[in-house]
Amino acid sequence: MKTVKCEICDADIQGEDFEAWFKAAFAHWTVEHADIMKQMSQIMKEMSIPHGEQVQEKHQKELREMESEINPLFNHLVQPG
Ligand SMILES: [Zn+2]
């Protein structure tokens, strides 16, 4: 059983193995932190569309800001246990 606390709200996220845990974590973020997930997917979507330099700079700034929120979550994914 793998248990990791959510960095955003301190909820315990559990799964039998990594795959189960990741699904639980993803479901948790989708439900409890829908605004962050929505922002992420929106930025990802817009990043995949060719833009002028100005727009890309804007999104790079947004992405960096998002990364500071999201990175602690994903850091857990690469840590064993
Ligand atoms: Zn949470």
PDB file of the backbone (N, CA, C, O) and the ligand in Angstrom, with CONECT records:
HET     ZN  A 101       1
ATOM      1  N   MET A   1       0.843  -1.203   0.000  1.00  0.00           N
ATOM      2  CA  MET A   1       0.000   0.000   0.000  1.00  0.00           C
ATOM      3  C   MET A   1       0.871   1.242   0.000  1.00  0.00           C
ATOM      4  O   MET A   1       1.783   1.380   0.814  1.00  0.00           O
ATOM      5  N   LYS A   2       0.581   2.123  -0.906  1.00  0.00           N
ATOM      6  CA  LYS A   2       1.351   3.358  -1.023  1.00  0.00           C
ATOM      7  C   LYS A   2       0.465   4.514  -0.567  1.00  0.00           C
ATOM      8  O   LYS A   2      -0.664   4.654  -1.036  1.00  0.00           O
ATOM      9  N   THR A   3       0.970   5.336   0.338  1.00  0.00           N
ATOM     10  CA  THR A   3       0.218   6.502   0.804  1.00  0.00           C
ATOM     11  C   THR A   3       1.096   7.742   0.690  1.00  0.00           C
ATOM     12  O   THR A   3       2.219   7.771   1.194  1.00  0.00           O
ATOM     13  N   VAL A   4       0.572   8.756   0.027  1.00  0.00           N
ATOM     14  CA  VAL A   4       1.289  10.023  -0.088  1.00  0.00           C
ATOM     15  C   VAL A   4       0.310  11.145   0.206  1.00  0.00           C
ATOM     16  O   VAL A   4      -0.823  11.137  -0.275  1.00  0.00           O
ATOM     17  N   LYS A   5       0.754  12.105   0.992  1.00  0.00           N
ATOM     18  CA  LYS A   5      -0.102  13.254   1.279  1.00  0.00           C
ATOM     19  C   LYS A   5      -0.125  14.200   0.093  1.00  0.00           C
ATOM     20  O   LYS A   5       0.895  14.450  -0.549  1.00  0.00           O
ATOM     21  N   CYS A   6      -1.329  14.729  -0.185  1.00  0.00           N
ATOM     22  CA  CYS A   6      -1.458  15.755  -1.207  1.00  0.00           C
ATOM     23  C   CYS A   6      -0.782  17.020  -0.701  1.00  0.00           C
ATOM     24  O   CYS A   6      -1.017  17.462   0.423  1.00  0.00           O
ATOM     25  N   GLU A   7       0.077  17.607  -1.569  1.00  0.00           N
ATOM     26  CA  GLU A   7       0.811  18.820  -1.174  1.00  0.00           C
ATOM     27  C   GLU A   7      -0.104  20.024  -1.024  1.00  0.00           C
ATOM     28  O   GLU A   7       0.228  20.977  -0.321  1.00  0.00           O
ATOM     29  N   ILE A   8      -1.242  19.982  -1.676  1.00  0.00           N
ATOM     30  CA  ILE A   8      -2.119  21.153  -1.706  1.00  0.00           C
ATOM     31  C   ILE A   8      -3.063  21.169  -0.503  1.00  0.00           C
ATOM     32  O   ILE A   8      -3.250  22.218   0.113  1.00  0.00           O
ATOM     33  N   CYS A   9      -3.660  20.023  -0.159  1.00  0.00           N
ATOM     34  CA  CYS A   9      -4.672  20.040   0.889  1.00  0.00           C
ATOM     35  C   CYS A   9      -4.375  19.040   2.005  1.00  0.00           C
ATOM     36  O   CYS A   9      -5.183  18.905   2.924  1.00  0.00           O
ATOM     37  N   ASP A  10      -3.241  18.333   1.955  1.00  0.00           N
ATOM     38  CA  ASP A  10      -2.841  17.403   3.023  1.00  0.00           C
ATOM     39  C   ASP A  10      -3.712  16.151   3.111  1.00  0.00           C
ATOM     40  O   ASP A  10      -3.624  15.412   4.091  1.00  0.00           O
ATOM     41  N   ALA A  11      -4.545  15.903   2.110  1.00  0.00           N
ATOM     42  CA  ALA A  11      -5.338  14.677   2.107  1.00  0.00           C
ATOM     43  C   ALA A  11      -4.424  13.477   1.842  1.00  0.00           C
ATOM     44  O   ALA A  11      -3.456  13.592   1.090  1.00  0.00           O
ATOM     45  N   ASP A  12      -4.724  12.336   2.451  1.00  0.00           N
ATOM     46  CA  ASP A  12      -3.978  11.114   2.168  1.00  0.00           C
ATOM     47  C   ASP A  12      -4.475  10.499   0.871  1.00  0.00           C
ATOM     48  O   ASP A  12      -5.674  10.301   0.677  1.00  0.00           O
ATOM     49  N   ILE A  13      -3.534  10.203  -0.011  1.00  0.00           N
ATOM     50  CA  ILE A  13      -3.883   9.527  -1.264  1.00  0.00           C
ATOM     51  C   ILE A  13      -3.260   8.141  -1.223  1.00  0.00           C
ATOM     52  O   ILE A  13      -2.050   8.003  -1.040  1.00  0.00           O
ATOM     53  N   GLN A  14      -4.099   7.100  -1.395  1.00  0.00           N
ATOM     54  CA  GLN A  14      -3.630   5.721  -1.234  1.00  0.00           C
ATOM     55  C   GLN A  14      -3.865   4.904  -2.494  1.00  0.00           C
ATOM     56  O   GLN A  14      -4.785   5.169  -3.268  1.00  0.00           O
ATOM     57  N   GLY A  15      -3.009   3.903  -2.681  1.00  0.00           N
ATOM     58  CA  GLY A  15      -3.177   2.958  -3.771  1.00  0.00           C
ATOM     59  C   GLY A  15      -2.421   1.685  -3.476  1.00  0.00           C
ATOM     60  O   GLY A  15      -1.431   1.709  -2.745  1.00  0.00           O
ATOM     61  N   GLU A  16      -2.869   0.571  -4.030  1.00  0.00           N
ATOM     62  CA  GLU A  16      -2.225  -0.721  -3.788  1.00  0.00           C
ATOM     63  C   GLU A  16      -0.805  -0.748  -4.362  1.00  0.00           C
ATOM     64  O   GLU A  16       0.121  -1.299  -3.767  1.00  0.00           O
ATOM     65  N   ASP A  17      -0.673  -0.134  -5.536  1.00  0.00           N
ATOM     66  CA  ASP A  17       0.644  -0.041  -6.160  1.00  0.00           C
ATOM     67  C   ASP A  17       0.742   1.327  -6.825  1.00  0.00           C
ATOM     68  O   ASP A  17      -0.168   2.148  -6.715  1.00  0.00           O
ATOM     69  N   PHE A  18       1.846   1.560  -7.512  1.00  0.00           N
ATOM     70  CA  PHE A  18       2.046   2.888  -8.086  1.00  0.00           C
ATOM     71  C   PHE A  18       0.931   3.271  -9.045  1.00  0.00           C
ATOM     72  O   PHE A  18       0.442   4.401  -9.028  1.00  0.00           O
ATOM     73  N   GLU A  19       0.533   2.316  -9.883  1.00  0.00           N
ATOM     74  CA  GLU A  19      -0.483   2.612 -10.888  1.00  0.00           C
ATOM     75  C   GLU A  19      -1.812   2.974 -10.234  1.00  0.00           C
ATOM     76  O   GLU A  19      -2.471   3.938 -10.624  1.00  0.00           O
ATOM     77  N   ALA A  20      -2.192   2.179  -9.229  1.00  0.00           N
ATOM     78  CA  ALA A  20      -3.440   2.449  -8.508  1.00  0.00           C
ATOM     79  C   ALA A  20      -3.349   3.785  -7.775  1.00  0.00           C
ATOM     80  O   ALA A  20      -4.298   4.568  -7.745  1.00  0.00           O
ATOM     81  N   TRP A  21      -2.168   4.020  -7.179  1.00  0.00           N
ATOM     82  CA  TRP A  21      -1.987   5.270  -6.453  1.00  0.00           C
ATOM     83  C   TRP A  21      -2.063   6.473  -7.394  1.00  0.00           C
ATOM     84  O   TRP A  21      -2.683   7.486  -7.072  1.00  0.00           O
ATOM     85  N   PHE A  22      -1.421   6.346  -8.566  1.00  0.00           N
ATOM     86  CA  PHE A  22      -1.425   7.460  -9.507  1.00  0.00           C
ATOM     87  C   PHE A  22      -2.843   7.768  -9.966  1.00  0.00           C
ATOM     88  O   PHE A  22      -3.216   8.932 -10.111  1.00  0.00           O
ATOM     89  N   LYS A  23      -3.630   6.721 -10.194  1.00  0.00           N
ATOM     90  CA  LYS A  23      -5.026   6.922 -10.603  1.00  0.00           C
ATOM     91  C   LYS A  23      -5.802   7.640  -9.506  1.00  0.00           C
ATOM     92  O   LYS A  23      -6.590   8.547  -9.772  1.00  0.00           O
ATOM     93  N   ALA A  24      -5.562   7.213  -8.261  1.00  0.00           N
ATOM     94  CA  ALA A  24      -6.234   7.850  -7.126  1.00  0.00           C
ATOM     95  C   ALA A  24      -5.816   9.307  -6.996  1.00  0.00           C
ATOM     96  O   ALA A  24      -6.642  10.185  -6.744  1.00  0.00           O
ATOM     97  N   ALA A  25      -4.514   9.551  -7.172  1.00  0.00           N
ATOM     98  CA  ALA A  25      -3.999  10.913  -7.074  1.00  0.00           C
ATOM     99  C   ALA A  25      -4.583  11.781  -8.184  1.00  0.00           C
ATOM    100  O   ALA A  25      -4.992  12.918  -7.952  1.00  0.00           O
ATOM    101  N   PHE A  26      -4.612  11.226  -9.388  1.00  0.00           N
ATOM    102  CA  PHE A  26      -5.137  11.979 -10.524  1.00  0.00           C
ATOM    103  C   PHE A  26      -6.614  12.303 -10.304  1.00  0.00           C
ATOM    104  O   PHE A  26      -7.063  13.414 -10.585  1.00  0.00           O
ATOM    105  N   ALA A  27      -7.365  11.319  -9.799  1.00  0.00           N
ATOM    106  CA  ALA A  27      -8.790  11.529  -9.512  1.00  0.00           C
ATOM    107  C   ALA A  27      -8.953  12.600  -8.435  1.00  0.00           C
ATOM    108  O   ALA A  27      -9.833  13.457  -8.522  1.00  0.00           O
ATOM    109  N   HIS A  28      -8.090  12.538  -7.419  1.00  0.00           N
ATOM    110  CA  HIS A  28      -8.152  13.514  -6.331  1.00  0.00           C
ATOM    111  C   HIS A  28      -7.912  14.928  -6.864  1.00  0.00           C
ATOM    112  O   HIS A  28      -8.662  15.853  -6.552  1.00  0.00           O
ATOM    113  N   TRP A  29      -6.869  15.085  -7.661  1.00  0.00           N
ATOM    114  CA  TRP A  29      -6.553  16.423  -8.183  1.00  0.00           C
ATOM    115  C   TRP A  29      -7.658  16.923  -9.111  1.00  0.00           C
ATOM    116  O   TRP A  29      -7.991  18.107  -9.130  1.00  0.00           O
ATOM    117  N   THR A  30      -8.225  15.972  -9.894  1.00  0.00           N
ATOM    118  CA  THR A  30      -9.273  16.361 -10.829  1.00  0.00           C
ATOM    119  C   THR A  30     -10.500  16.865 -10.086  1.00  0.00           C
ATOM    120  O   THR A  30     -11.143  17.824 -10.515  1.00  0.00           O
ATOM    121  N   VAL A  31     -10.830  16.205  -8.951  1.00  0.00           N
ATOM    122  CA  VAL A  31     -12.034  16.566  -8.206  1.00  0.00           C
ATOM    123  C   VAL A  31     -11.765  17.729  -7.252  1.00  0.00           C
ATOM    124  O   VAL A  31     -12.495  18.720  -7.242  1.00  0.00           O
ATOM    125  N   GLU A  32     -10.697  17.590  -6.444  1.00  0.00           N
ATOM    126  CA  GLU A  32     -10.453  18.561  -5.373  1.00  0.00           C
ATOM    127  C   GLU A  32      -9.711  19.801  -5.858  1.00  0.00           C
ATOM    128  O   GLU A  32      -9.851  20.882  -5.285  1.00  0.00           O
ATOM    129  N   HIS A  33      -8.937  19.641  -6.899  1.00  0.00           N
ATOM    130  CA  HIS A  33      -8.139  20.771  -7.389  1.00  0.00           C
ATOM    131  C   HIS A  33      -8.394  20.953  -8.881  1.00  0.00           C
ATOM    132  O   HIS A  33      -7.473  21.075  -9.689  1.00  0.00           O
ATOM    133  N   ALA A  34      -9.683  20.967  -9.209  1.00  0.00           N
ATOM    134  CA  ALA A  34     -10.092  21.026 -10.612  1.00  0.00           C
ATOM    135  C   ALA A  34      -9.573  22.278 -11.296  1.00  0.00           C
ATOM    136  O   ALA A  34      -9.277  22.263 -12.491  1.00  0.00           O
ATOM    137  N   ASP A  35      -9.462  23.386 -10.524  1.00  0.00           N
ATOM    138  CA  ASP A  35      -9.007  24.631 -11.141  1.00  0.00           C
ATOM    139  C   ASP A  35      -7.583  24.501 -11.642  1.00  0.00           C
ATOM    140  O   ASP A  35      -7.249  24.993 -12.720  1.00  0.00           O
ATOM    141  N   ILE A  36      -6.739  23.835 -10.855  1.00  0.00           N
ATOM    142  CA  ILE A  36      -5.334  23.660 -11.252  1.00  0.00           C
ATOM    143  C   ILE A  36      -5.241  22.725 -12.458  1.00  0.00           C
ATOM    144  O   ILE A  36      -4.509  23.005 -13.408  1.00  0.00           O
ATOM    145  N   MET A  37      -5.986  21.608 -12.421  1.00  0.00           N
ATOM    146  CA  MET A  37      -5.954  20.666 -13.538  1.00  0.00           C
ATOM    147  C   MET A  37      -6.457  21.324 -14.816  1.00  0.00           C
ATOM    148  O   MET A  37      -5.921  21.098 -15.901  1.00  0.00           O
ATOM    149  N   LYS A  38      -7.505  22.148 -14.666  1.00  0.00           N
ATOM    150  CA  LYS A  38      -8.099  22.812 -15.824  1.00  0.00           C
ATOM    151  C   LYS A  38      -7.095  23.801 -16.414  1.00  0.00           C
ATOM    152  O   LYS A  38      -6.918  23.863 -17.631  1.00  0.00           O
ATOM    153  N   GLN A  39      -6.442  24.570 -15.551  1.00  0.00           N
ATOM    154  CA  GLN A  39      -5.426  25.518 -16.006  1.00  0.00           C
ATOM    155  C   GLN A  39      -4.315  24.790 -16.739  1.00  0.00           C
ATOM    156  O   GLN A  39      -3.872  25.220 -17.805  1.00  0.00           O
ATOM    157  N   MET A  40      -3.865  23.678 -16.159  1.00  0.00           N
ATOM    158  CA  MET A  40      -2.786  22.892 -16.753  1.00  0.00           C
ATOM    159  C   MET A  40      -3.163  22.426 -18.152  1.00  0.00           C
ATOM    160  O   MET A  40      -2.396  22.602 -19.099  1.00  0.00           O
ATOM    161  N   SER A  41      -4.351  21.827 -18.281  1.00  0.00           N
ATOM    162  CA  SER A  41      -4.733  21.258 -19.568  1.00  0.00           C
ATOM    163  C   SER A  41      -4.950  22.366 -20.596  1.00  0.00           C
ATOM    164  O   SER A  41      -4.665  22.196 -21.782  1.00  0.00           O
ATOM    165  N   GLN A  42      -5.461  23.507 -20.118  1.00  0.00           N
ATOM    166  CA  GLN A  42      -5.670  24.635 -21.030  1.00  0.00           C
ATOM    167  C   GLN A  42      -4.329  25.150 -21.553  1.00  0.00           C
ATOM    168  O   GLN A  42      -4.183  25.404 -22.749  1.00  0.00           O
ATOM    169  N   ILE A  43      -3.358  25.303 -20.663  1.00  0.00           N
ATOM    170  CA  ILE A  43      -2.040  25.793 -21.061  1.00  0.00           C
ATOM    171  C   ILE A  43      -1.368  24.784 -21.991  1.00  0.00           C
ATOM    172  O   ILE A  43      -0.772  25.167 -22.997  1.00  0.00           O
ATOM    173  N   MET A  44      -1.465  23.490 -21.654  1.00  0.00           N
ATOM    174  CA  MET A  44      -0.881  22.444 -22.501  1.00  0.00           C
ATOM    175  C   MET A  44      -1.479  22.505 -23.906  1.00  0.00           C
ATOM    176  O   MET A  44      -0.768  22.397 -24.904  1.00  0.00           O
ATOM    177  N   LYS A  45      -2.805  22.682 -23.961  1.00  0.00           N
ATOM    178  CA  LYS A  45      -3.510  22.715 -25.227  1.00  0.00           C
ATOM    179  C   LYS A  45      -3.031  23.904 -26.059  1.00  0.00           C
ATOM    180  O   LYS A  45      -2.754  23.775 -27.251  1.00  0.00           O
ATOM    181  N   GLU A  46      -2.940  25.063 -25.408  1.00  0.00           N
ATOM    182  CA  GLU A  46      -2.537  26.267 -26.126  1.00  0.00           C
ATOM    183  C   GLU A  46      -1.066  26.205 -26.526  1.00  0.00           C
ATOM    184  O   GLU A  46      -0.674  26.755 -27.556  1.00  0.00           O
ATOM    185  N   MET A  47      -0.262  25.541 -25.718  1.00  0.00           N
ATOM    186  CA  MET A  47       1.166  25.401 -26.037  1.00  0.00           C
ATOM    187  C   MET A  47       1.367  24.580 -27.306  1.00  0.00           C
ATOM    188  O   MET A  47       2.344  24.776 -28.029  1.00  0.00           O
ATOM    189  N   SER A  48       0.438  23.657 -27.576  1.00  0.00           N
ATOM    190  CA  SER A  48       0.583  22.774 -28.727  1.00  0.00           C
ATOM    191  C   SER A  48       0.157  23.458 -30.020  1.00  0.00           C
ATOM    192  O   SER A  48       0.380  22.936 -31.113  1.00  0.00           O
ATOM    193  N   ILE A  49      -0.461  24.635 -29.886  1.00  0.00           N
ATOM    194  CA  ILE A  49      -0.861  25.398 -31.072  1.00  0.00           C
ATOM    195  C   ILE A  49       0.206  26.449 -31.360  1.00  0.00           C
ATOM    196  O   ILE A  49       0.620  27.171 -30.454  1.00  0.00           O
ATOM    197  N   PRO A  50       0.658  26.544 -32.621  1.00  0.00           N
ATOM    198  CA  PRO A  50       1.698  27.534 -32.931  1.00  0.00           C
ATOM    199  C   PRO A  50       1.217  28.955 -32.648  1.00  0.00           C
ATOM    200  O   PRO A  50       0.111  29.333 -33.034  1.00  0.00           O
ATOM    201  N   HIS A  51       2.049  29.731 -31.976  1.00  0.00           N
ATOM    202  CA  HIS A  51       1.722  31.113 -31.632  1.00  0.00           C
ATOM    203  C   HIS A  51       2.887  32.005 -32.029  1.00  0.00           C
ATOM    204  O   HIS A  51       3.968  31.534 -32.382  1.00  0.00           O
ATOM    205  N   GLY A  52       2.637  33.299 -31.962  1.00  0.00           N
ATOM    206  CA  GLY A  52       3.731  34.259 -32.090  1.00  0.00           C
ATOM    207  C   GLY A  52       4.593  34.222 -30.846  1.00  0.00           C
ATOM    208  O   GLY A  52       4.210  33.648 -29.827  1.00  0.00           O
ATOM    209  N   GLU A  53       5.765  34.840 -30.936  1.00  0.00           N
ATOM    210  CA  GLU A  53       6.716  34.804 -29.824  1.00  0.00           C
ATOM    211  C   GLU A  53       6.129  35.380 -28.544  1.00  0.00           C
ATOM    212  O   GLU A  53       6.354  34.856 -27.453  1.00  0.00           O
ATOM    213  N   GLN A  54       5.371  36.468 -28.690  1.00  0.00           N
ATOM    214  CA  GLN A  54       4.809  37.146 -27.521  1.00  0.00           C
ATOM    215  C   GLN A  54       3.921  36.203 -26.705  1.00  0.00           C
ATOM    216  O   GLN A  54       4.023  36.121 -25.481  1.00  0.00           O
ATOM    217  N   VAL A  55       3.056  35.503 -27.420  1.00  0.00           N
ATOM    218  CA  VAL A  55       2.118  34.619 -26.737  1.00  0.00           C
ATOM    219  C   VAL A  55       2.870  33.493 -26.046  1.00  0.00           C
ATOM    220  O   VAL A  55       2.546  33.123 -24.918  1.00  0.00           O
ATOM    221  N   GLN A  56       3.882  32.946 -26.729  1.00  0.00           N
ATOM    222  CA  GLN A  56       4.653  31.862 -26.126  1.00  0.00           C
ATOM    223  C   GLN A  56       5.351  32.318 -24.861  1.00  0.00           C
ATOM    224  O   GLN A  56       5.431  31.577 -23.881  1.00  0.00           O
ATOM    225  N   GLU A  57       5.864  33.563 -24.888  1.00  0.00           N
ATOM    226  CA  GLU A  57       6.503  34.097 -23.686  1.00  0.00           C
ATOM    227  C   GLU A  57       5.531  34.173 -22.534  1.00  0.00           C
ATOM    228  O   GLU A  57       5.863  33.848 -21.394  1.00  0.00           O
ATOM    229  N   LYS A  58       4.311  34.612 -22.850  1.00  0.00           N
ATOM    230  CA  LYS A  58       3.267  34.720 -21.834  1.00  0.00           C
ATOM    231  C   LYS A  58       2.996  33.348 -21.221  1.00  0.00           C
ATOM    232  O   LYS A  58       2.884  33.210 -20.003  1.00  0.00           O
ATOM    233  N   HIS A  59       2.892  32.332 -22.088  1.00  0.00           N
ATOM    234  CA  HIS A  59       2.578  30.994 -21.589  1.00  0.00           C
ATOM    235  C   HIS A  59       3.757  30.383 -20.844  1.00  0.00           C
ATOM    236  O   HIS A  59       3.575  29.612 -19.902  1.00  0.00           O
ATOM    237  N   GLN A  60       4.958  30.732 -21.270  1.00  0.00           N
ATOM    238  CA  GLN A  60       6.115  30.212 -20.540  1.00  0.00           C
ATOM    239  C   GLN A  60       6.118  30.743 -19.114  1.00  0.00           C
ATOM    240  O   GLN A  60       6.479  30.027 -18.180  1.00  0.00           O
ATOM    241  N   LYS A  61       5.712  32.005 -18.947  1.00  0.00           N
ATOM    242  CA  LYS A  61       5.626  32.591 -17.615  1.00  0.00           C
ATOM    243  C   LYS A  61       4.542  31.873 -16.807  1.00  0.00           C
ATOM    244  O   LYS A  61       4.743  31.526 -15.643  1.00  0.00           O
ATOM    245  N   GLU A  62       3.388  31.658 -17.451  1.00  0.00           N
ATOM    246  CA  GLU A  62       2.294  30.954 -16.778  1.00  0.00           C
ATOM    247  C   GLU A  62       2.720  29.545 -16.386  1.00  0.00           C
ATOM    248  O   GLU A  62       2.441  29.077 -15.282  1.00  0.00           O
ATOM    249  N   LEU A  63       3.401  28.881 -17.314  1.00  0.00           N
ATOM    250  CA  LEU A  63       3.836  27.507 -17.047  1.00  0.00           C
ATOM    251  C   LEU A  63       4.793  27.453 -15.860  1.00  0.00           C
ATOM    252  O   LEU A  63       4.714  26.555 -15.021  1.00  0.00           O
ATOM    253  N   ARG A  64       5.703  28.433 -15.805  1.00  0.00           N
ATOM    254  CA  ARG A  64       6.641  28.462 -14.679  1.00  0.00           C
ATOM    255  C   ARG A  64       5.900  28.637 -13.365  1.00  0.00           C
ATOM    256  O   ARG A  64       6.248  28.026 -12.355  1.00  0.00           O
ATOM    257  N   GLU A  65       4.856  29.493 -13.394  1.00  0.00           N
ATOM    258  CA  GLU A  65       4.071  29.708 -12.180  1.00  0.00           C
ATOM    259  C   GLU A  65       3.324  28.425 -11.797  1.00  0.00           C
ATOM    260  O   GLU A  65       3.253  28.058 -10.624  1.00  0.00           O
ATOM    261  N   MET A  66       2.765  27.747 -12.818  1.00  0.00           N
ATOM    262  CA  MET A  66       2.049  26.499 -12.570  1.00  0.00           C
ATOM    263  C   MET A  66       3.009  25.431 -12.039  1.00  0.00           C
ATOM    264  O   MET A  66       2.662  24.645 -11.158  1.00  0.00           O
ATOM    265  N   GLU A  67       4.209  25.423 -12.591  1.00  0.00           N
ATOM    266  CA  GLU A  67       5.183  24.410 -12.201  1.00  0.00           C
ATOM    267  C   GLU A  67       5.489  24.467 -10.716  1.00  0.00           C
ATOM    268  O   GLU A  67       5.660  23.434 -10.069  1.00  0.00           O
ATOM    269  N   SER A  68       5.560  25.695 -10.167  1.00  0.00           N
ATOM    270  CA  SER A  68       5.863  25.822  -8.743  1.00  0.00           C
ATOM    271  C   SER A  68       4.747  25.222  -7.899  1.00  0.00           C
ATOM    272  O   SER A  68       4.987  24.782  -6.775  1.00  0.00           O
ATOM    273  N   GLU A  69       3.514  25.200  -8.438  1.00  0.00           N
ATOM    274  CA  GLU A  69       2.408  24.585  -7.720  1.00  0.00           C
ATOM    275  C   GLU A  69       2.379  23.070  -7.930  1.00  0.00           C
ATOM    276  O   GLU A  69       2.107  22.301  -7.007  1.00  0.00           O
ATOM    277  N   ILE A  70       2.664  22.669  -9.155  1.00  0.00           N
ATOM    278  CA  ILE A  70       2.491  21.270  -9.552  1.00  0.00           C
ATOM    279  C   ILE A  70       3.719  20.423  -9.204  1.00  0.00           C
ATOM    280  O   ILE A  70       3.587  19.243  -8.881  1.00  0.00           O
ATOM    281  N   ASN A  71       4.908  21.023  -9.269  1.00  0.00           N
ATOM    282  CA  ASN A  71       6.129  20.249  -9.061  1.00  0.00           C
ATOM    283  C   ASN A  71       6.162  19.434  -7.775  1.00  0.00           C
ATOM    284  O   ASN A  71       6.571  18.273  -7.805  1.00  0.00           O
ATOM    285  N   PRO A  72       5.740  20.009  -6.634  1.00  0.00           N
ATOM    286  CA  PRO A  72       5.771  19.185  -5.420  1.00  0.00           C
ATOM    287  C   PRO A  72       4.949  17.913  -5.564  1.00  0.00           C
ATOM    288  O   PRO A  72       5.305  16.878  -5.001  1.00  0.00           O
ATOM    289  N   LEU A  73       3.846  17.983  -6.319  1.00  0.00           N
ATOM    290  CA  LEU A  73       3.012  16.799  -6.542  1.00  0.00           C
ATOM    291  C   LEU A  73       3.781  15.766  -7.347  1.00  0.00           C
ATOM    292  O   LEU A  73       3.805  14.582  -7.009  1.00  0.00           O
ATOM    293  N   PHE A  74       4.414  16.237  -8.426  1.00  0.00           N
ATOM    294  CA  PHE A  74       5.076  15.289  -9.309  1.00  0.00           C
ATOM    295  C   PHE A  74       6.401  14.804  -8.734  1.00  0.00           C
ATOM    296  O   PHE A  74       6.897  13.741  -9.108  1.00  0.00           O
ATOM    297  N   ASN A  75       6.968  15.587  -7.822  1.00  0.00           N
ATOM    298  CA  ASN A  75       8.175  15.115  -7.146  1.00  0.00           C
ATOM    299  C   ASN A  75       7.880  13.836  -6.388  1.00  0.00           C
ATOM    300  O   ASN A  75       8.730  12.950  -6.299  1.00  0.00           O
ATOM    301  N   HIS A  76       6.673  13.736  -5.839  1.00  0.00           N
ATOM    302  CA  HIS A  76       6.284  12.521  -5.116  1.00  0.00           C
ATOM    303  C   HIS A  76       6.282  11.305  -6.038  1.00  0.00           C
ATOM    304  O   HIS A  76       6.576  10.187  -5.616  1.00  0.00           O
ATOM    305  N   LEU A  77       5.942  11.548  -7.318  1.00  0.00           N
ATOM    306  CA  LEU A  77       5.791  10.431  -8.244  1.00  0.00           C
ATOM    307  C   LEU A  77       7.112   9.723  -8.490  1.00  0.00           C
ATOM    308  O   LEU A  77       7.137   8.514  -8.720  1.00  0.00           O
ATOM    309  N   VAL A  78       8.211  10.469  -8.445  1.00  0.00           N
ATOM    310  CA  VAL A  78       9.494   9.864  -8.757  1.00  0.00           C
ATOM    311  C   VAL A  78      10.219   9.373  -7.503  1.00  0.00           C
ATOM    312  O   VAL A  78      11.289   8.770  -7.592  1.00  0.00           O
ATOM    313  N   GLN A  79       9.628   9.635  -6.341  1.00  0.00           N
ATOM    314  CA  GLN A  79      10.245   9.154  -5.108  1.00  0.00           C
ATOM    315  C   GLN A  79       9.707   7.764  -4.773  1.00  0.00           C
ATOM    316  O   GLN A  79       8.493   7.560  -4.728  1.00  0.00           O
ATOM    317  N   PRO A  80      10.605   6.812  -4.541  1.00  0.00           N
ATOM    318  CA  PRO A  80      10.142   5.469  -4.184  1.00  0.00           C
ATOM    319  C   PRO A  80       9.460   5.461  -2.820  1.00  0.00           C
ATOM    320  O   PRO A  80       9.756   6.296  -1.966  1.00  0.00           O
ATOM    321  N   GLY A  81       8.543   4.511  -2.620  1.00  0.00           N
ATOM    322  CA  GLY A  81       7.846   4.395  -1.345  1.00  0.00           C
ATOM    323  C   GLY A  81       6.689   5.342  -1.309  1.00  0.00           C
ATOM    324  O   GLY A  81       5.968   5.397  -0.313  1.00  0.00           O
TER     325      GLY A  81
HETATM  326 ZN    ZN A 101      -5.467  17.679  -2.466  1.00  0.00          ZN2+
END
